[in-house]
Amino acid sequence: MVNYLSVTIFIISLFYAGQTHANKTITLATAERIPYIGRNLPNKGYVHELVKLVFERAGYQVNIEFYPLARSQYLLKTGKVDGMLPSYYNPQLLDDIAYSDPFSGDKVGLLKRKSLHLPENINTQDNIGTLLEKLRTYHFGVVRGTLISPVFDQEHFLSKQYVTSDLINLDMLNLHRVDFIAIDQYTAADIMVKHRPHLIGQLQFFPTLLSKNKFHIAFSKKSRNHLQYQTDFNQSLQALTNEGSIEKILNKHGIFSRINSNKKNKITLTIGTVNNDDMLIMQSLSKMFEKEHPGIEIKWRVLNENTLRQRLLSDLAISDGQFDIMTIGAYEALIWAKNNWLEPLTTFPPHFDEKDIFPAIKKTLTYNKKLYALPFYGESSITYYRKDLFKKANLLMPENPTYKEIQKFAALLHNPKENVYGICLRGKPGWGENIALISTMVNTYQGQWFNKNWQPQLNSSAWFNALTMYNNLLTYYGPPKPTLNGYNENKTLFANGHCAIWIDATVAASTLFNPKKSTVAGQVGLAAAPIALTKEGSNWLWTWALAIPRSSVHKEAAMQFITWATSKNYIEAVAHQEGWLAIPPGTRRSTYHNENYLAVAPFARFVLSAIEEASNDSSITSPKNYTGIQFVEIPEFQAIGHHVGINIARVLKGELSARECLILSQKLVDEQMKASKYY
């Protein structure tokens, strides 16, 4: 009997333990709150990633569902979900709501048109109450439900017009229906970048901040476990904060606090750069620069490509001035120079040797005969392939392959059971990710983004054929979940032996041919970027370059750094510390005459030829008004590319057909071009 009883008790305890574990689930409602949380943000935004990580650390399975704001609030109020995020703390709701400990939130200020001139008695040092009293004759736009500040909320003499969204609020400001809008700084910047690019540079924040708010999770007290949820979240949040994990999430999403140096008699240069190998080497070698310049310290903000572009442009959108040096590309350089956002670079130290820079690369950074950025590395696009796999399958890669040939090779070499995929391509959405490749494919199918009247051409047969080929390649012969793979992810896949073919940037050759970084270093073959109907525009020309924004207050020190980081001496320093294969390629003639480099870089001549043949001025069959191979040189393209890139990713996910994607994208681009008054 004792044994039976023991077994029974043991089984019952296991059952209840399993039930307890199974019950450690939580369902939360949220509404889009760009840039903090959103369906199409990386990892669905910082708030989504943070909350999910905190609860998972506490042993929970987390379900976060997106709803309209009113629906989320209703679900919370009725207890149909366990909580809602992100929420502001409201003491009037404590009878129904239990709030989590706070985490990083928003900063609300007053945004105005630059053309609105304020009376001389307006002092930026005034407190909020005094400031609002002086602004009592002006009209204010406010999103209903936004937590601004008690002073602002209680000033009934102010003329306030309430709207339902920040986008509507921004449009009201642009249409002169209000003089100021109360809005979060990051939200305003991101809306301009992604939805109203024609407003970039036309608006500015009043220096006085209205409020700095914290976010919380609002737990419904109708949920019987709300106290346990609250306790577990708070304890886990504190532990992750102490470990530094929360700050890492914030930084990954580009949510930064302003940098203030604590060191006297030192200039702090804040540099925004992309997280690829060459830039990470620059970061590590910057200690040499600091040693040579003891009066300067460097603070780095290293981001993935999509986030970097978003943060740099959003900084310019609201004249925030957080960066002294920006890592930009051929697309940004001329547009930003035309808008007077960048400092012209006219005087160089004797050792810099400006004439050594490749003319084609230099041209991409020159406006009105002045350089506005210095090239760190240059690239074109080519086809990488595995020579051993081709030999085993008795295949021969042509020097100038077509996309039909690439498709045939990918089909024959696709072997997912052995973790080898026929082809790897950029599938991650973004104008610098999947759109960079799609644009070159469209070019070679004799398509274009716009005709000579700036009317979008995405409903053309060229776009349909290019997108169909792209989708077929990745759907049938690519790695799983291709929308997660951009340049860096595909480079890792190829270097680890998982791709038979990869079409991408020439700069990756340094990694793929390096035995220390690539398992297939001895088996990498090179061919030209593929063509379909024409070679025109089939391979892009790009440079990552260092520029100084006009808003920097440390321009002289910034110039010292960027001339150091793009010099021949810097290349020698990289070679000395990391080896010649690790040097930044594609910018200087002297690199391709250096016997030390040529001895270890069998790809050098091929890469040089690809760069010299590429041109952002390459003509497409039909007349057009723009330059650019993988981009269109207009301010709106970053927003256009962002949204079209998301639609194309939806094709890969099976959510849209190619035709549906192009119809939707054509409409979107047409609306943007009309809003920007191109026609």
Secondary structure, 3 states (H helix, E strand, C coil): CHHHHHHHHHHHHHHHHHHHHHCCEEEEEECCECCCECCCCHHHCHHHHHHHHHHHHCCCEEEEEECCHHHHHHHHHHCCCCEEEEECCCHHHCCCEEECCCEEEEEEEEEEECCCCCCCCCCCCCCHHHHHHHCCCCEEEEECCCCCCHHHHHCCCCEEEEECCHHHHHHHHHCCCCCEEEEEHHHHHHHHHHCCHHHCCCEEEEEEEEEEEEEEEEEECCCCCHHHHHHHHHHHHHHHHHHCHHHHHHHHCCCCCCCCCCCCCCEEEEEEEECCHHHHHHHHHHHHHHHHCCCEEEEEEEECHHHHHHHHHHHHHCCCCCCCEEEEEHHHHHHHHHCCCECCECCCCHHHCHHHECHHHHHCCEECCEECCEEEEEECEEEEEEHHHHHHCCCCCCCCCEHHHHHHHHHHHCEHHHCEECCECCCCCCCCCHHHHHHHHHHHCCCCCECCCCCECCCCHHHHHHHHHHHHHHHHHCCCCHHHCCHHHHHHHHHCCCECEEEEEHHHHHHHCCCCCCCCHHHEEEEECCECCCCCCCCCCEEEEEECECCCCCHHHHHHHHHHHCCHHHHHHHHHHHCHHHCCCCCEHHHHHCHHHHHHCCCHHHHHHHHHHCCCCCCCCCCCCCCCCCCCCCCCHHHHHHHHHHHHHHHHCCCCCHHHHHHHHHHHHHHHHHHCCCC
